[in-house]
């Protein structure tokens, strides 16, 4: 009887110790699993923001700045342009680039890229310059700027549509390129008209000045 009781006394602490050891091992395993999951999440988050090639990031930043400028200058031209065709072109700039800007923001957010929220200094200077103009002079300067700007845009988007490393960015460039090419074509049609109109106005002004002298 004594031996049985002693055996029970010894077995009980031993079983309790084994149980506690197993619990500790489970907790350690869960902790390691949790730590591993956190590390994987952290690596995933880091990859989302850091895996985009620098050339792709540069394209996204330039596209965002350019798109923002097109919208702001378009809104300015809607109010200040004299030629109805220029006004219509300006409205298209606001609509098309506004839509493209929203798509680009969504892509940039997914890639962890922070986009600029204000115009670059050069575009701000252009806006300030145009703000001081009016009539045919405004139309001419605005369309000349649109012509040069879209030549550059088409070249950059064409390059990105062919060589961007990120598939989403590459698809965005390819999808937007035809619209920019159409903008360029329209700007090429309107810019010469504005130049001719300005030249006619200048000749008329010189003719009136010559008549006054006589």
Backbone torsions as a table, in degrees:
resi	resn	phi	psi	omega
1	UNK	NA	-42.2	179.8
2	UNK	-64.8	-40.7	179.9
3	UNK	-65.3	-38.7	179.1
4	UNK	-63.8	-43.8	-179.2
5	UNK	-64.1	-41.6	179.9
6	UNK	-64.2	-39.2	179.5
7	UNK	-63.2	-41.2	179.5
8	UNK	-64.3	-38.9	-179.6
9	UNK	-64.1	-38.3	-179.3
10	UNK	-75.2	-38.0	-177.5
11	UNK	-68.1	-38.1	-176.8
12	UNK	-60.3	-49.9	177.6
13	UNK	-64.2	-35.0	-179.2
14	UNK	-64.6	-44.8	178.4
15	UNK	-63.4	-40.5	179.2
16	UNK	-62.6	-40.2	179.4
17	UNK	-65.4	-42.3	177.8
18	UNK	-61.6	-41.3	179.8
19	UNK	-63.0	-43.7	179.9
20	UNK	-64.9	-38.4	179.6
21	UNK	-64.5	-42.2	179.1
22	UNK	-63.4	-40.5	179.0
23	UNK	-63.1	-41.4	179.9
24	UNK	-64.4	-39.6	179.2
25	UNK	-65.8	-40.7	177.6
26	UNK	-61.7	-43.4	179.9
27	UNK	-63.2	-40.3	179.9
28	UNK	-65.1	-40.1	179.4
29	UNK	-65.3	-43.3	179.0
30	UNK	-63.6	-39.5	179.6
31	UNK	-64.7	-41.9	178.7
32	UNK	-64.5	-39.7	178.8
33	UNK	-63.8	-42.3	179.8
34	UNK	-64.3	-42.1	179.1
35	UNK	-63.6	-40.8	178.9
36	UNK	-63.8	-41.1	179.1
37	UNK	-63.9	-41.7	179.7
38	UNK	-63.8	-40.1	179.8
39	UNK	-65.1	-40.7	179.2
40	UNK	-64.4	-40.9	178.2
41	UNK	-62.3	-43.6	179.7
42	UNK	-62.7	-42.3	178.8
43	UNK	-64.7	-37.8	179.4
44	UNK	-64.7	-43.8	179.1
45	UNK	-63.7	-41.8	-179.8
46	UNK	-63.6	-39.2	180.0
47	UNK	-65.0	-37.0	-179.4
48	UNK	-60.1	-37.8	-177.8
49	UNK	-95.3	-20.1	-172.4
50	UNK	-110.5	-5.2	-175.9
51	UNK	-86.5	-10.6	-179.1
52	UNK	-76.6	129.1	-179.2
53	UNK	-61.3	148.9	-178.1
54	UNK	-60.8	-35.7	179.1
55	UNK	-65.9	-36.0	177.6
56	UNK	-69.6	-41.2	177.8
57	UNK	-61.4	-41.8	179.9
58	UNK	-62.0	-42.4	178.3
59	UNK	-62.9	-45.1	-179.3
60	UNK	-60.9	-43.3	-179.5
61	UNK	-64.8	-44.3	179.2
62	UNK	-65.6	-40.9	179.8
63	UNK	-64.2	-38.7	179.2
64	UNK	-66.6	-43.9	178.9
65	UNK	-64.9	-43.7	179.5
66	UNK	-64.8	-42.9	179.2
67	UNK	-63.8	-39.6	178.1
68	UNK	-63.5	-41.6	179.6
69	UNK	-64.7	-41.5	-180.0
70	UNK	-60.3	-40.6	-179.6
71	UNK	-67.8	-46.1	-177.6
72	UNK	-66.6	-42.4	178.0
73	UNK	-69.4	-33.4	176.6
74	UNK	-63.8	-42.6	177.4
75	UNK	-63.6	-36.9	177.4
76	UNK	-66.1	-43.7	-177.8
77	UNK	-67.8	-31.7	177.9
78	UNK	-58.9	-33.2	-177.6
79	UNK	-89.8	-34.5	-170.5
80	UNK	-102.1	-20.0	-177.0
81	UNK	-65.3	145.5	178.2
82	UNK	-94.2	-41.5	-178.3
83	UNK	-75.1	130.6	-178.8
84	UNK	-63.2	-35.4	179.1
85	UNK	-66.3	-35.0	177.1
86	UNK	-68.2	-40.1	176.6
87	UNK	-60.6	-42.8	179.3
88	UNK	-65.9	-39.7	177.0
89	UNK	-62.2	-43.8	179.9
90	UNK	-61.1	-40.8	178.6
91	UNK	-63.9	-37.7	178.4
92	UNK	-66.4	-36.9	176.9
93	UNK	-60.1	-43.8	179.8
94	UNK	-63.3	-45.1	-176.4
95	UNK	-69.8	-52.5	-174.5
96	UNK	-68.9	-46.0	-178.6
97	UNK	-73.2	-30.2	175.9
98	UNK	-62.7	-42.6	178.6
99	UNK	-65.8	-45.0	179.3
100	UNK	-63.8	-38.0	178.8
101	UNK	-61.0	-42.1	179.8
102	UNK	-63.9	-40.9	178.5
103	UNK	-65.0	-41.1	-179.4
104	UNK	-67.0	-37.5	177.6
105	UNK	-60.9	-41.7	179.9
106	UNK	-63.4	-43.8	179.4
107	UNK	-65.1	-45.3	-178.7
108	UNK	-61.2	-40.0	178.7
109	UNK	-62.6	-41.5	178.7
110	UNK	-65.0	-32.6	-176.7
111	UNK	-91.3	-3.2	-178.6
112	UNK	74.6	27.9	179.7
113	UNK	-100.4	125.4	178.8
114	UNK	-89.3	117.9	-176.9
115	UNK	-86.6	154.9	177.2
116	UNK	-68.6	152.1	-178.9
117	UNK	-113.9	1.0	178.9
118	UNK	-139.5	160.9	-179.1
119	UNK	-67.4	145.2	172.3
120	UNK	-66.5	159.8	-174.1
121	UNK	-54.9	-42.3	-177.2
122	UNK	-63.4	-44.0	-179.8
123	UNK	-70.0	-32.7	177.2
124	UNK	-66.3	-38.3	176.6
125	UNK	-63.4	-40.9	177.9
126	UNK	-62.9	-43.0	179.3
127	UNK	-63.4	-42.6	179.3
128	UNK	-63.6	-39.5	179.5
129	UNK	-65.4	-46.8	-179.3
130	UNK	-65.7	-31.5	-178.8
131	UNK	-62.8	-24.6	-177.5
132	UNK	-90.2	-6.0	-178.6
133	UNK	-99.1	166.9	178.0
134	UNK	-155.9	167.2	175.3
135	UNK	61.8	-144.4	-176.9
136	UNK	-64.8	-30.4	179.0
137	UNK	-65.6	-40.8	177.0
138	UNK	-63.5	-47.1	-178.4
139	UNK	-56.2	-44.7	-178.2
140	UNK	-63.6	-50.0	-177.3
141	UNK	-65.6	-39.5	180.0
142	UNK	-64.9	-47.1	-178.1
143	UNK	-69.5	-33.8	176.0
144	UNK	-63.2	-41.2	179.0
145	UNK	-66.8	-40.6	179.1
146	UNK	-64.2	-36.4	179.7
147	UNK	-64.7	-50.1	-179.5
148	UNK	-66.1	-41.6	-176.7
149	UNK	-64.1	-42.1	-177.8
150	UNK	-75.9	-25.8	172.6
151	UNK	-61.7	-44.4	179.4
152	UNK	-67.6	-42.5	-179.6
153	UNK	-61.3	-45.9	-179.0
154	UNK	-60.0	-42.5	-179.8
155	UNK	-63.4	-43.5	-177.6
156	UNK	-70.1	-41.5	-179.7
157	UNK	-70.5	-34.9	177.7
158	UNK	-64.3	-42.7	178.8
159	UNK	-63.2	-45.4	-179.3
160	UNK	-65.6	-35.2	-179.7
161	UNK	-67.7	-18.8	-178.7
162	UNK	-103.4	-33.1	-170.5
163	UNK	-122.6	-2.2	178.5
164	UNK	-60.2	138.7	-177.7
165	UNK	-82.9	-32.7	178.3
166	UNK	-82.0	127.9	-173.8
167	UNK	-65.0	-39.4	179.9
168	UNK	-64.9	-42.4	179.1
169	UNK	-67.2	-40.0	178.9
170	UNK	-62.8	-43.2	179.6
171	UNK	-66.9	-38.9	177.8
172	UNK	-60.9	-45.3	-180.0
173	UNK	-62.4	-44.4	-179.9
174	UNK	-66.5	-36.4	179.7
175	UNK	-70.6	-35.5	-176.1
176	UNK	-84.0	-25.8	-175.2
177	UNK	-53.4	-48.6	-179.3
178	UNK	-58.9	-34.9	178.3
179	UNK	-66.2	-42.6	178.9
180	UNK	-66.2	-37.2	177.6
181	UNK	-64.6	-36.6	177.3
182	UNK	-69.1	-37.9	175.5
183	UNK	-60.5	-44.2	-179.2
184	UNK	-62.3	-43.7	179.1
185	UNK	-60.1	-43.1	179.5
186	UNK	-67.0	-39.9	179.0
187	UNK	-65.1	-37.5	178.3
188	UNK	-65.1	-31.3	178.6
189	UNK	-76.7	-35.4	-176.2
190	UNK	-85.8	-36.6	-176.4
191	UNK	-58.8	-45.5	177.8
192	UNK	-61.5	-36.1	179.0
193	UNK	-62.7	-41.2	-179.6
194	UNK	-69.1	-35.5	177.8
195	UNK	-65.5	-44.2	179.4
196	UNK	-63.8	-41.3	-179.5
197	UNK	-63.7	-40.3	179.5
198	UNK	-67.5	-38.8	179.1
199	UNK	-65.4	-40.4	178.1
200	UNK	-63.2	-40.7	179.3
201	UNK	-65.3	-38.2	-179.9
202	UNK	-68.7	-41.1	177.7
203	UNK	-63.8	-40.0	179.8
204	UNK	-64.3	-40.7	179.8
205	UNK	-64.2	-42.3	179.0
206	UNK	-66.7	-37.3	178.7
207	UNK	-64.7	-41.4	178.7
208	UNK	-66.2	-37.0	179.7
209	UNK	-66.5	-39.6	179.2
210	UNK	-66.6	-38.4	179.6
211	UNK	-65.5	-38.5	179.6
212	UNK	-65.7	-34.0	-179.9
213	UNK	-68.8	-35.2	178.9
214	UNK	-76.9	NA	NA
